[in-house]
């Protein structure tokens, strides 16, 4: 989703989310931030956290972008997901679709709790300082999983051959 999605820079949080529906990475304009005071956590099997992305210059008619995370907030007024603590962070990587339903439930609850309207189809992002680093870390993790799997397969094959030799005997007639 990061590599296949488009990258956008200098995005104002007040711009329409529909224009960035195909985004994988978004660098928001300077002055953009998470409104931690209007963050909300929805508890299901995990706590699904949402907070509006805003800028201090323009209050949008409806919140277009929401920062999201899992198990990183309190019920209200707290949001410590990803790089939310970093004052230099003003970027987002599109959140995966796996938990989208839970995040949307949390988003609807935030709309009611704080009397804030949201776009019909807002963009959900993980708030990060550097989206390129996030993409690189995903690539590294995937490569490590692949190499670990290959190593495990090689080890299982070697153990299987050793066990077969023990069962069949280690004589020279092994393949007859």
Secondary structure, DSSP 8 states (H G I E B T S, - for coil): -TTTSEEEEEE-TTS-GGGGTTEEEEEE-TTEEE-GGG-EEEESSSEEEEEEEEESS---SSEEEEEEEES-S-SBS----TTTT-TT--EEEE--STTHHHHHHHHHHHHHHHT--EEEEEEEEEEES-HHHHHHHHHHHHHHHHHHHHHHHHHHHHHHHHHHHHHH-SSTTTT-
